[in-house]
Amino acid sequence: MKKVLVISYNWPPAGGIGVLRNLKFVKYLRYFGWEPIVFAPTNADYPYLDQGNFNDVPDDLKVIKKPIIEPFRLFKIISNRKNTPINNIVHVKDKKSYIDDLSIWIRGNFFIPDARALWIGPSVKFLTNYLRENPVDAILTDGPPHTNTVIGTRVSQQTGIPFLADFQDPWTQVDYYSLFKIGKRADKIHKKLEQETFAIAKKITIASPTWKNDLEAIGAKNVDVIYYGYDEDDFVSLKASPDHFFTFTHAGLLGTDRNPINFLQAVSELNKEIPEFREMARIKLIGQIDFTVLQTIEQLSLDDQLIQLGTIPRQQALQEIVNSWVLLLPLNKAENVGGRMPGKFYEYMRANRPIMSFGPNGTDVESIISEYELGQNFTWEDVQSVKTFIRQQFAQFKQHNFSLKSGTKDYSSFSNYNQTKKIAGFLDEIA
């Protein structure tokens, strides 16, 4: 069996969506003739932990771990956030402190490509020496964090081992790139590192067709699409039990750039137009919620219909999803939204519940929703169409018709098993 070194900052017990892409690759690579060897940090400062992710780690998997210096630890102490998850998409308060702004600027201009950059030098040195005595046939990385990508690029460059660079998010083209207040010097370094990856990697994969085209437009070659996908195993033990209320569920981070104002406005108007609607309808939010979303809910007097579950284990979140009547998928308001295909989209797909996506027309998400009859997309300005769709779903709720599926077409090609099969085929090509 051929061997592939998988370089992955995110690894169990890490929780959240970022760990799943590499984890699912590793879970299924053996089925297609590849034995993974994982390189991960010993002491990473993960914002979320989920012990359940260990269930996906294959038996007898070789995992090599080396320490990492995490600047987030110092920031948490200075900003008094020892127990608060930190991200750059969701803000839990309406005013950022001076420390917040300073840390973002330092992160964007001195920790390149990301806050895990201090792991690059020691990792490259260790892996270059390790691979001389323990050869592999290929290297696989997934970014972000693009620290993974830089390590893979440099190790491949020094050893000659062929390298597949996978992107679940773009690098310099990602929507939150501008949030880091990156100056001209730092921007130049980012783009130089990105181009080095394009030159060294024998194969590049990315999470959507539009982003594939975007990468090719800035010089990437031999690019293909690997969708985020869903894992059939995650749903084996889940039995759908419809919520007593008419629930709209969103799972994951909900930032101000994804605030579903038109949906919330539609719910507010239906509360007045349908006598029993307020009593029966609930909005269930799982994960961190930006303060601006909560402000909108308060302004529209929807507080009594809000159910906040916070950050919960992934299997519990999936159970909430399959129990829900309608699933919410707001896309972020950004220039590259056309290729944004959130990981939860595929889990929504597998849950067989109607999906309401919010974003411009012509996105990759809208294309798949339409092709596989999974629900409907709504532009951000459209309130009336949202109300019409909700009325239709509410009628099904009152008839207790939970058996209504979101689509009838076969979407099994999006499973993690089948997406890993594609990755293994690309590894065969470059090796």
Contacts in CASP RR format, 6 or more apart in sequence:
PFRMAT RR
TARGET T0000
AUTHOR 0000-0000-0000
METHOD contacts of the structure
MODEL  1
MKKVLVISYNWPPAGGIGVLRNLKFVKYLRYFGWEPIVFAPTNADYPYLD
QGNFNDVPDDLKVIKKPIIEPFRLFKIISNRKNTPINNIVHVKDKKSYID
DLSIWIRGNFFIPDARALWIGPSVKFLTNYLRENPVDAILTDGPPHTNTV
IGTRVSQQTGIPFLADFQDPWTQVDYYSLFKIGKRADKIHKKLEQETFAI
AKKITIASPTWKNDLEAIGAKNVDVIYYGYDEDDFVSLKASPDHFFTFTH
AGLLGTDRNPINFLQAVSELNKEIPEFREMARIKLIGQIDFTVLQTIEQL
SLDDQLIQLGTIPRQQALQEIVNSWVLLLPLNKAENVGGRMPGKFYEYMR
ANRPIMSFGPNGTDVESIISEYELGQNFTWEDVQSVKTFIRQQFAQFKQH
NFSLKSGTKDYSSFSNYNQTKKIAGFLDEIA
1 30 0 8 1.000
1 33 0 8 1.000
1 34 0 8 1.000
1 35 0 8 1.000
2 33 0 8 1.000
2 34 0 8 1.000
2 35 0 8 1.000
2 137 0 8 1.000
2 138 0 8 1.000
2 427 0 8 1.000
2 428 0 8 1.000
2 431 0 8 1.000
3 34 0 8 1.000
3 35 0 8 1.000
3 36 0 8 1.000
3 37 0 8 1.000
3 135 0 8 1.000
3 136 0 8 1.000
3 137 0 8 1.000
3 138 0 8 1.000
4 29 0 8 1.000
4 34 0 8 1.000
4 35 0 8 1.000
4 36 0 8 1.000
4 37 0 8 1.000
4 136 0 8 1.000
4 137 0 8 1.000
4 138 0 8 1.000
4 139 0 8 1.000
4 140 0 8 1.000
4 427 0 8 1.000
5 36 0 8 1.000
5 37 0 8 1.000
5 39 0 8 1.000
5 127 0 8 1.000
5 131 0 8 1.000
5 136 0 8 1.000
5 138 0 8 1.000
5 139 0 8 1.000
5 140 0 8 1.000
5 155 0 8 1.000
5 161 0 8 1.000
6 22 0 8 1.000
6 25 0 8 1.000
6 26 0 8 1.000
6 36 0 8 1.000
6 37 0 8 1.000
6 38 0 8 1.000
6 39 0 8 1.000
6 140 0 8 1.000
6 141 0 8 1.000
7 39 0 8 1.000
7 123 0 8 1.000
7 127 0 8 1.000
7 139 0 8 1.000
7 140 0 8 1.000
7 141 0 8 1.000
7 148 0 8 1.000
7 151 0 8 1.000
7 152 0 8 1.000
7 155 0 8 1.000
8 19 0 8 1.000
8 22 0 8 1.000
8 23 0 8 1.000
8 26 0 8 1.000
8 38 0 8 1.000
8 39 0 8 1.000
8 40 0 8 1.000
8 141 0 8 1.000
8 142 0 8 1.000
8 148 0 8 1.000
9 40 0 8 1.000
9 41 0 8 1.000
9 44 0 8 1.000
9 68 0 8 1.000
9 116 0 8 1.000
9 119 0 8 1.000
9 145 0 8 1.000
9 147 0 8 1.000
9 148 0 8 1.000
10 18 0 8 1.000
10 19 0 8 1.000
10 22 0 8 1.000
10 23 0 8 1.000
10 40 0 8 1.000
10 44 0 8 1.000
10 46 0 8 1.000
10 145 0 8 1.000
11 19 0 8 1.000
11 22 0 8 1.000
11 23 0 8 1.000
11 38 0 8 1.000
11 40 0 8 1.000
11 41 0 8 1.000
11 44 0 8 1.000
11 63 0 8 1.000
12 19 0 8 1.000
12 23 0 8 1.000
12 50 0 8 1.000
12 51 0 8 1.000
12 52 0 8 1.000
12 53 0 8 1.000
12 54 0 8 1.000
12 56 0 8 1.000
12 57 0 8 1.000
13 46 0 8 1.000
13 49 0 8 1.000
13 50 0 8 1.000
13 51 0 8 1.000
13 53 0 8 1.000
13 54 0 8 1.000
14 44 0 8 1.000
14 46 0 8 1.000
14 48 0 8 1.000
14 49 0 8 1.000
14 50 0 8 1.000
14 53 0 8 1.000
15 46 0 8 1.000
15 48 0 8 1.000
15 49 0 8 1.000
15 50 0 8 1.000
15 53 0 8 1.000
15 314 0 8 1.000
16 48 0 8 1.000
16 50 0 8 1.000
16 314 0 8 1.000
17 252 0 8 1.000
17 342 0 8 1.000
17 343 0 8 1.000
17 344 0 8 1.000
18 168 0 8 1.000
19 50 0 8 1.000
19 53 0 8 1.000
20 53 0 8 1.000
20 228 0 8 1.000
20 343 0 8 1.000
21 142 0 8 1.000
21 166 0 8 1.000
21 168 0 8 1.000
21 228 0 8 1.000
22 140 0 8 1.000
22 142 0 8 1.000
23 53 0 8 1.000
23 56 0 8 1.000
23 57 0 8 1.000
24 56 0 8 1.000
24 229 0 8 1.000
24 231 0 8 1.000
24 416 0 8 1.000
24 419 0 8 1.000
24 420 0 8 1.000
25 36 0 8 1.000
25 140 0 8 1.000
25 142 0 8 1.000
25 416 0 8 1.000
25 420 0 8 1.000
25 423 0 8 1.000
26 36 0 8 1.000
26 38 0 8 1.000
26 56 0 8 1.000
26 57 0 8 1.000
26 58 0 8 1.000
26 61 0 8 1.000
27 56 0 8 1.000
27 57 0 8 1.000
27 58 0 8 1.000
27 231 0 8 1.000
27 416 0 8 1.000
27 420 0 8 1.000
28 416 0 8 1.000
28 417 0 8 1.000
28 420 0 8 1.000
28 421 0 8 1.000
29 35 0 8 1.000
29 36 0 8 1.000
29 420 0 8 1.000
29 423 0 8 1.000
29 424 0 8 1.000
30 36 0 8 1.000
30 58 0 8 1.000
31 417 0 8 1.000
31 420 0 8 1.000
31 421 0 8 1.000
31 424 0 8 1.000
32 420 0 8 1.000
32 421 0 8 1.000
32 424 0 8 1.000
32 425 0 8 1.000
33 424 0 8 1.000
34 138 0 8 1.000
34 424 0 8 1.000
34 427 0 8 1.000
36 58 0 8 1.000
36 61 0 8 1.000
36 140 0 8 1.000
37 62 0 8 1.000
37 63 0 8 1.000
37 64 0 8 1.000
37 134 0 8 1.000
37 136 0 8 1.000
38 61 0 8 1.000
38 62 0 8 1.000
38 63 0 8 1.000
38 64 0 8 1.000
39 63 0 8 1.000
39 64 0 8 1.000
39 65 0 8 1.000
39 66 0 8 1.000
39 123 0 8 1.000
39 127 0 8 1.000
40 63 0 8 1.000
40 64 0 8 1.000
40 65 0 8 1.000
41 65 0 8 1.000
41 66 0 8 1.000
41 67 0 8 1.000
41 68 0 8 1.000
41 116 0 8 1.000
41 119 0 8 1.000
42 65 0 8 1.000
42 66 0 8 1.000
42 67 0 8 1.000
42 68 0 8 1.000
43 67 0 8 1.000
43 68 0 8 1.000
43 70 0 8 1.000
44 68 0 8 1.000
44 70 0 8 1.000
45 70 0 8 1.000
45 72 0 8 1.000
45 73 0 8 1.000
45 76 0 8 1.000
47 85 0 8 1.000
47 86 0 8 1.000
47 87 0 8 1.000
48 85 0 8 1.000
48 311 0 8 1.000
50 313 0 8 1.000
50 314 0 8 1.000
52 313 0 8 1.000
52 314 0 8 1.000
52 315 0 8 1.000
53 314 0 8 1.000
56 231 0 8 1.000
56 233 0 8 1.000
57 63 0 8 1.000
64 130 0 8 1.000
66 119 0 8 1.000
66 122 0 8 1.000
66 123 0 8 1.000
66 126 0 8 1.000
67 122 0 8 1.000
68 116 0 8 1.000
68 118 0 8 1.000
68 119 0 8 1.000
69 118 0 8 1.000
69 119 0 8 1.000
70 115 0 8 1.000
70 116 0 8 1.000
70 118 0 8 1.000
71 107 0 8 1.000
71 111 0 8 1.000
71 115 0 8 1.000
71 118 0 8 1.000
72 86 0 8 1.000
72 115 0 8 1.000
75 81 0 8 1.000
75 86 0 8 1.000
75 99 0 8 1.000
75 103 0 8 1.000
76 82 0 8 1.000
76 84 0 8 1.000
76 86 0 8 1.000
78 99 0 8 1.000
79 97 0 8 1.000
79 99 0 8 1.000
79 100 0 8 1.000
79 103 0 8 1.000
84 92 0 8 1.000
85 288 0 8 1.000
85 311 0 8 1.000
87 253 0 8 1.000
87 288 0 8 1.000
88 104 0 8 1.000
88 176 0 8 1.000
88 179 0 8 1.000
88 180 0 8 1.000
89 176 0 8 1.000
89 253 0 8 1.000
89 255 0 8 1.000
89 257 0 8 1.000
89 290 0 8 1.000
90 253 0 8 1.000
90 254 0 8 1.000
90 255 0 8 1.000
90 288 0 8 1.000
90 289 0 8 1.000
90 290 0 8 1.000
91 255 0 8 1.000
91 256 0 8 1.000
91 290 0 8 1.000
91 291 0 8 1.000
91 292 0 8 1.000
92 288 0 8 1.000
92 289 0 8 1.000
92 290 0 8 1.000
92 291 0 8 1.000
93 291 0 8 1.000
94 291 0 8 1.000
94 292 0 8 1.000
94 295 0 8 1.000
104 179 0 8 1.000
104 180 0 8 1.000
104 181 0 8 1.000
105 180 0 8 1.000
105 181 0 8 1.000
107 114 0 8 1.000
107 115 0 8 1.000
107 180 0 8 1.000
108 180 0 8 1.000
108 181 0 8 1.000
108 182 0 8 1.000
108 183 0 8 1.000
108 186 0 8 1.000
109 180 0 8 1.000
109 181 0 8 1.000
109 182 0 8 1.000
109 183 0 8 1.000
109 185 0 8 1.000
109 186 0 8 1.000
110 186 0 8 1.000
111 117 0 8 1.000
111 118 0 8 1.000
112 186 0 8 1.000
112 189 0 8 1.000
112 190 0 8 1.000
112 193 0 8 1.000
113 144 0 8 1.000
113 145 0 8 1.000
113 146 0 8 1.000
113 147 0 8 1.000
113 149 0 8 1.000
113 150 0 8 1.000
113 171 0 8 1.000
113 190 0 8 1.000
113 193 0 8 1.000
114 144 0 8 1.000
114 145 0 8 1.000
114 146 0 8 1.000
114 147 0 8 1.000
115 145 0 8 1.000
116 145 0 8 1.000
116 147 0 8 1.000
117 147 0 8 1.000
117 150 0 8 1.000
119 147 0 8 1.000
119 151 0 8 1.000
120 147 0 8 1.000
120 150 0 8 1.000
120 151 0 8 1.000
120 154 0 8 1.000
121 151 0 8 1.000
123 151 0 8 1.000
124 151 0 8 1.000
124 154 0 8 1.000
124 155 0 8 1.000
124 158 0 8 1.000
127 151 0 8 1.000
127 155 0 8 1.000
128 155 0 8 1.000
128 158 0 8 1.000
128 159 0 8 1.000
131 155 0 8 1.000
131 159 0 8 1.000
131 161 0 8 1.000
132 159 0 8 1.000
135 161 0 8 1.000
136 161 0 8 1.000
137 161 0 8 1.000
137 162 0 8 1.000
137 427 0 8 1.000
137 431 0 8 1.000
138 161 0 8 1.000
138 162 0 8 1.000
138 163 0 8 1.000
138 164 0 8 1.000
138 427 0 8 1.000
138 430 0 8 1.000
138 431 0 8 1.000
139 152 0 8 1.000
139 155 0 8 1.000
139 156 0 8 1.000
139 161 0 8 1.000
139 162 0 8 1.000
139 163 0 8 1.000
139 164 0 8 1.000
140 163 0 8 1.000
140 164 0 8 1.000
140 166 0 8 1.000
140 423 0 8 1.000
140 427 0 8 1.000
141 148 0 8 1.000
141 149 0 8 1.000
141 151 0 8 1.000
141 152 0 8 1.000
141 163 0 8 1.000
141 164 0 8 1.000
141 165 0 8 1.000
141 166 0 8 1.000
142 148 0 8 1.000
142 166 0 8 1.000
142 167 0 8 1.000
142 168 0 8 1.000
143 149 0 8 1.000
143 166 0 8 1.000
143 167 0 8 1.000
143 168 0 8 1.000
143 169 0 8 1.000
143 171 0 8 1.000
144 168 0 8 1.000
144 169 0 8 1.000
144 171 0 8 1.000
144 174 0 8 1.000
146 171 0 8 1.000
146 193 0 8 1.000
149 165 0 8 1.000
149 167 0 8 1.000
149 171 0 8 1.000
149 193 0 8 1.000
149 197 0 8 1.000
150 193 0 8 1.000
150 197 0 8 1.000
152 163 0 8 1.000
152 165 0 8 1.000
153 163 0 8 1.000
153 165 0 8 1.000
153 193 0 8 1.000
153 196 0 8 1.000
153 197 0 8 1.000
153 200 0 8 1.000
153 201 0 8 1.000
155 161 0 8 1.000
155 163 0 8 1.000
156 162 0 8 1.000
156 163 0 8 1.000
156 200 0 8 1.000
156 201 0 8 1.000
157 196 0 8 1.000
157 200 0 8 1.000
162 202 0 8 1.000
162 203 0 8 1.000
162 430 0 8 1.000
162 431 0 8 1.000
163 200 0 8 1.000
163 201 0 8 1.000
163 202 0 8 1.000
163 203 0 8 1.000
163 430 0 8 1.000
164 201 0 8 1.000
164 202 0 8 1.000
164 203 0 8 1.000
164 204 0 8 1.000
164 205 0 8 1.000
164 423 0 8 1.000
164 426 0 8 1.000
164 427 0 8 1.000
164 430 0 8 1.000
165 197 0 8 1.000
165 201 0 8 1.000
165 203 0 8 1.000
165 204 0 8 1.000
165 205 0 8 1.000
166 204 0 8 1.000
166 205 0 8 1.000
166 206 0 8 1.000
166 226 0 8 1.000
166 423 0 8 1.000
167 204 0 8 1.000
167 205 0 8 1.000
167 206 0 8 1.000
167 207 0 8 1.000
167 211 0 8 1.000
167 215 0 8 1.000
168 206 0 8 1.000
168 207 0 8 1.000
168 228 0 8 1.000
169 207 0 8 1.000
170 206 0 8 1.000
170 211 0 8 1.000
170 214 0 8 1.000
170 215 0 8 1.000
170 336 0 8 1.000
171 177 0 8 1.000
171 190 0 8 1.000
171 194 0 8 1.000
171 197 0 8 1.000
172 187 0 8 1.000
172 190 0 8 1.000
172 191 0 8 1.000
172 194 0 8 1.000
172 218 0 8 1.000
173 211 0 8 1.000
173 214 0 8 1.000
173 215 0 8 1.000
173 218 0 8 1.000
173 336 0 8 1.000
174 336 0 8 1.000
175 257 0 8 1.000
175 332 0 8 1.000
175 334 0 8 1.000
175 335 0 8 1.000
175 336 0 8 1.000
175 337 0 8 1.000
175 340 0 8 1.000
182 190 0 8 1.000
194 218 0 8 1.000
195 219 0 8 1.000
197 204 0 8 1.000
198 204 0 8 1.000
198 219 0 8 1.000
198 220 0 8 1.000
198 221 0 8 1.000
201 222 0 8 1.000
202 222 0 8 1.000
202 429 0 8 1.000
202 430 0 8 1.000
203 222 0 8 1.000
203 224 0 8 1.000
203 426 0 8 1.000
203 427 0 8 1.000
203 429 0 8 1.000
203 430 0 8 1.000
204 215 0 8 1.000
204 220 0 8 1.000
204 221 0 8 1.000
204 222 0 8 1.000
204 223 0 8 1.000
204 224 0 8 1.000
205 223 0 8 1.000
205 224 0 8 1.000
205 225 0 8 1.000
205 226 0 8 1.000
205 423 0 8 1.000
205 426 0 8 1.000
206 212 0 8 1.000
206 215 0 8 1.000
206 223 0 8 1.000
206 225 0 8 1.000
206 226 0 8 1.000
207 225 0 8 1.000
207 226 0 8 1.000
207 227 0 8 1.000
207 228 0 8 1.000
207 339 0 8 1.000
207 341 0 8 1.000
208 225 0 8 1.000
208 227 0 8 1.000
208 338 0 8 1.000
208 339 0 8 1.000
208 340 0 8 1.000
208 341 0 8 1.000
208 364 0 8 1.000
209 225 0 8 1.000
209 339 0 8 1.000
209 364 0 8 1.000
210 336 0 8 1.000
210 338 0 8 1.000
210 339 0 8 1.000
210 363 0 8 1.000
210 364 0 8 1.000
211 336 0 8 1.000
211 339 0 8 1.000
212 223 0 8 1.000
212 224 0 8 1.000
212 225 0 8 1.000
214 336 0 8 1.000
214 339 0 8 1.000
215 223 0 8 1.000
216 223 0 8 1.000
224 422 0 8 1.000
224 426 0 8 1.000
226 419 0 8 1.000
226 422 0 8 1.000
226 423 0 8 1.000
227 341 0 8 1.000
227 346 0 8 1.000
227 414 0 8 1.000
227 419 0 8 1.000
228 341 0 8 1.000
228 342 0 8 1.000
228 343 0 8 1.000
228 345 0 8 1.000
228 346 0 8 1.000
228 419 0 8 1.000
229 343 0 8 1.000
229 346 0 8 1.000
229 414 0 8 1.000
229 415 0 8 1.000
229 416 0 8 1.000
229 419 0 8 1.000
230 346 0 8 1.000
230 347 0 8 1.000
230 349 0 8 1.000
230 350 0 8 1.000
230 414 0 8 1.000
230 415 0 8 1.000
230 416 0 8 1.000
231 415 0 8 1.000
231 416 0 8 1.000
231 417 0 8 1.000
232 350 0 8 1.000
232 415 0 8 1.000
232 416 0 8 1.000
232 417 0 8 1.000
234 314 0 8 1.000
234 315 0 8 1.000
234 318 0 8 1.000
234 347 0 8 1.000
235 318 0 8 1.000
235 322 0 8 1.000
235 350 0 8 1.000
235 351 0 8 1.000
237 315 0 8 1.000
238 315 0 8 1.000
238 318 0 8 1.000
238 319 0 8 1.000
238 322 0 8 1.000
240 322 0 8 1.000
240 323 0 8 1.000
240 351 0 8 1.000
240 402 0 8 1.000
241 323 0 8 1.000
242 323 0 8 1.000
242 325 0 8 1.000
242 400 0 8 1.000
242 402 0 8 1.000
243 282 0 8 1.000
243 284 0 8 1.000
243 323 0 8 1.000
243 324 0 8 1.000
243 325 0 8 1.000
245 280 0 8 1.000
245 281 0 8 1.000
245 282 0 8 1.000
246 277 0 8 1.000
246 280 0 8 1.000
246 281 0 8 1.000
246 282 0 8 1.000
246 325 0 8 1.000
246 326 0 8 1.000
246 393 0 8 1.000
246 394 0 8 1.000
246 397 0 8 1.000
247 281 0 8 1.000
247 282 0 8 1.000
247 283 0 8 1.000
247 284 0 8 1.000
247 307 0 8 1.000
247 323 0 8 1.000
247 324 0 8 1.000
247 325 0 8 1.000
247 326 0 8 1.000
248 263 0 8 1.000
248 267 0 8 1.000
248 281 0 8 1.000
248 282 0 8 1.000
248 283 0 8 1.000
248 284 0 8 1.000
248 324 0 8 1.000
248 325 0 8 1.000
248 326 0 8 1.000
248 327 0 8 1.000
248 328 0 8 1.000
248 356 0 8 1.000
249 284 0 8 1.000
249 285 0 8 1.000
249 286 0 8 1.000
249 320 0 8 1.000
249 321 0 8 1.000
249 324 0 8 1.000
249 326 0 8 1.000
249 327 0 8 1.000
249 328 0 8 1.000
250 260 0 8 1.000
250 283 0 8 1.000
250 284 0 8 1.000
250 285 0 8 1.000
250 286 0 8 1.000
250 327 0 8 1.000
250 328 0 8 1.000
250 329 0 8 1.000
250 330 0 8 1.000
251 286 0 8 1.000
251 287 0 8 1.000
251 317 0 8 1.000
251 320 0 8 1.000
251 321 0 8 1.000
251 344 0 8 1.000
251 347 0 8 1.000
252 286 0 8 1.000
252 287 0 8 1.000
252 288 0 8 1.000
252 317 0 8 1.000
252 344 0 8 1.000
253 287 0 8 1.000
253 288 0 8 1.000
254 285 0 8 1.000
254 287 0 8 1.000
254 288 0 8 1.000
254 289 0 8 1.000
254 290 0 8 1.000
254 293 0 8 1.000
254 330 0 8 1.000
255 289 0 8 1.000
255 290 0 8 1.000
255 292 0 8 1.000
255 293 0 8 1.000
255 332 0 8 1.000
256 290 0 8 1.000
256 292 0 8 1.000
256 293 0 8 1.000
257 332 0 8 1.000
257 333 0 8 1.000
257 334 0 8 1.000
258 330 0 8 1.000
258 331 0 8 1.000
258 332 0 8 1.000
258 333 0 8 1.000
258 358 0 8 1.000
259 290 0 8 1.000
259 292 0 8 1.000
259 293 0 8 1.000
259 296 0 8 1.000
259 330 0 8 1.000
260 293 0 8 1.000
260 328 0 8 1.000
260 330 0 8 1.000
260 358 0 8 1.000
261 296 0 8 1.000
261 380 0 8 1.000
262 358 0 8 1.000
262 378 0 8 1.000
262 380 0 8 1.000
262 381 0 8 1.000
262 382 0 8 1.000
262 383 0 8 1.000
262 386 0 8 1.000
263 328 0 8 1.000
263 330 0 8 1.000
263 356 0 8 1.000
263 358 0 8 1.000
263 378 0 8 1.000
263 386 0 8 1.000
264 283 0 8 1.000
264 296 0 8 1.000
264 297 0 8 1.000
264 300 0 8 1.000
264 302 0 8 1.000
265 300 0 8 1.000
265 383 0 8 1.000
266 383 0 8 1.000
266 386 0 8 1.000
266 387 0 8 1.000
266 390 0 8 1.000
267 281 0 8 1.000
267 283 0 8 1.000
267 300 0 8 1.000
267 302 0 8 1.000
267 305 0 8 1.000
267 390 0 8 1.000
268 300 0 8 1.000
268 301 0 8 1.000
268 302 0 8 1.000
269 383 0 8 1.000
269 387 0 8 1.000
270 277 0 8 1.000
270 281 0 8 1.000
270 387 0 8 1.000
270 390 0 8 1.000
270 391 0 8 1.000
270 394 0 8 1.000
271 277 0 8 1.000
271 278 0 8 1.000
271 281 0 8 1.000
271 302 0 8 1.000
271 305 0 8 1.000
274 391 0 8 1.000
274 394 0 8 1.000
277 394 0 8 1.000
278 304 0 8 1.000
278 305 0 8 1.000
280 394 0 8 1.000
280 397 0 8 1.000
281 305 0 8 1.000
281 394 0 8 1.000
282 305 0 8 1.000
282 306 0 8 1.000
282 307 0 8 1.000
283 297 0 8 1.000
283 302 0 8 1.000
283 305 0 8 1.000
283 306 0 8 1.000
283 307 0 8 1.000
284 307 0 8 1.000
284 309 0 8 1.000
284 320 0 8 1.000
284 324 0 8 1.000
285 293 0 8 1.000
285 306 0 8 1.000
285 307 0 8 1.000
285 308 0 8 1.000
285 309 0 8 1.000
285 310 0 8 1.000
286 309 0 8 1.000
286 310 0 8 1.000
286 311 0 8 1.000
286 312 0 8 1.000
286 317 0 8 1.000
286 320 0 8 1.000
287 309 0 8 1.000
287 310 0 8 1.000
287 311 0 8 1.000
287 312 0 8 1.000
288 310 0 8 1.000
288 311 0 8 1.000
289 308 0 8 1.000
289 310 0 8 1.000
297 303 0 8 1.000
297 306 0 8 1.000
309 317 0 8 1.000
309 320 0 8 1.000
312 320 0 8 1.000
318 347 0 8 1.000
318 351 0 8 1.000
321 327 0 8 1.000
321 344 0 8 1.000
321 347 0 8 1.000
321 348 0 8 1.000
321 351 0 8 1.000
321 353 0 8 1.000
322 351 0 8 1.000
322 352 0 8 1.000
322 353 0 8 1.000
324 351 0 8 1.000
324 353 0 8 1.000
325 353 0 8 1.000
325 354 0 8 1.000
325 393 0 8 1.000
325 396 0 8 1.000
325 397 0 8 1.000
325 402 0 8 1.000
326 353 0 8 1.000
326 354 0 8 1.000
326 355 0 8 1.000
326 356 0 8 1.000
326 390 0 8 1.000
326 393 0 8 1.000
327 348 0 8 1.000
327 351 0 8 1.000
327 353 0 8 1.000
327 354 0 8 1.000
327 355 0 8 1.000
327 356 0 8 1.000
328 356 0 8 1.000
328 358 0 8 1.000
329 342 0 8 1.000
329 344 0 8 1.000
329 345 0 8 1.000
329 348 0 8 1.000
329 355 0 8 1.000
329 356 0 8 1.000
329 357 0 8 1.000
329 358 0 8 1.000
329 365 0 8 1.000
330 357 0 8 1.000
330 358 0 8 1.000
330 359 0 8 1.000
331 337 0 8 1.000
331 338 0 8 1.000
331 340 0 8 1.000
331 342 0 8 1.000
331 357 0 8 1.000
331 358 0 8 1.000
331 359 0 8 1.000
331 363 0 8 1.000
331 365 0 8 1.000
332 340 0 8 1.000
333 359 0 8 1.000
333 380 0 8 1.000
334 340 0 8 1.000
337 359 0 8 1.000
337 360 0 8 1.000
337 363 0 8 1.000
338 360 0 8 1.000
338 362 0 8 1.000
338 363 0 8 1.000
338 364 0 8 1.000
338 365 0 8 1.000
339 363 0 8 1.000
339 364 0 8 1.000
339 365 0 8 1.000
340 363 0 8 1.000
340 364 0 8 1.000
340 365 0 8 1.000
341 364 0 8 1.000
341 365 0 8 1.000
341 368 0 8 1.000
345 355 0 8 1.000
345 357 0 8 1.000
345 365 0 8 1.000
345 368 0 8 1.000
346 414 0 8 1.000
348 355 0 8 1.000
348 374 0 8 1.000
348 406 0 8 1.000
349 355 0 8 1.000
349 368 0 8 1.000
349 372 0 8 1.000
349 374 0 8 1.000
349 406 0 8 1.000
349 411 0 8 1.000
349 414 0 8 1.000
350 411 0 8 1.000
351 406 0 8 1.000
352 405 0 8 1.000
352 406 0 8 1.000
352 407 0 8 1.000
353 406 0 8 1.000
354 374 0 8 1.000
354 375 0 8 1.000
354 376 0 8 1.000
354 393 0 8 1.000
354 404 0 8 1.000
354 406 0 8 1.000
355 369 0 8 1.000
355 374 0 8 1.000
355 375 0 8 1.000
355 376 0 8 1.000
355 406 0 8 1.000
356 375 0 8 1.000
356 376 0 8 1.000
356 378 0 8 1.000
356 386 0 8 1.000
356 389 0 8 1.000
357 363 0 8 1.000
357 365 0 8 1.000
357 366 0 8 1.000
357 369 0 8 1.000
357 375 0 8 1.000
357 376 0 8 1.000
357 377 0 8 1.000
357 378 0 8 1.000
358 377 0 8 1.000
358 378 0 8 1.000
358 379 0 8 1.000
358 380 0 8 1.000
359 366 0 8 1.000
359 377 0 8 1.000
359 378 0 8 1.000
359 379 0 8 1.000
359 380 0 8 1.000
360 379 0 8 1.000
360 380 0 8 1.000
361 377 0 8 1.000
361 379 0 8 1.000
363 377 0 8 1.000
365 377 0 8 1.000
366 377 0 8 1.000
368 374 0 8 1.000
369 375 0 8 1.000
369 376 0 8 1.000
369 377 0 8 1.000
370 377 0 8 1.000
371 409 0 8 1.000
372 407 0 8 1.000
372 409 0 8 1.000
372 411 0 8 1.000
373 406 0 8 1.000
373 407 0 8 1.000
373 408 0 8 1.000
373 409 0 8 1.000
374 406 0 8 1.000
374 407 0 8 1.000
375 406 0 8 1.000
375 407 0 8 1.000
376 385 0 8 1.000
376 389 0 8 1.000
378 385 0 8 1.000
378 386 0 8 1.000
378 389 0 8 1.000
396 402 0 8 1.000
396 404 0 8 1.000
412 418 0 8 1.000
END
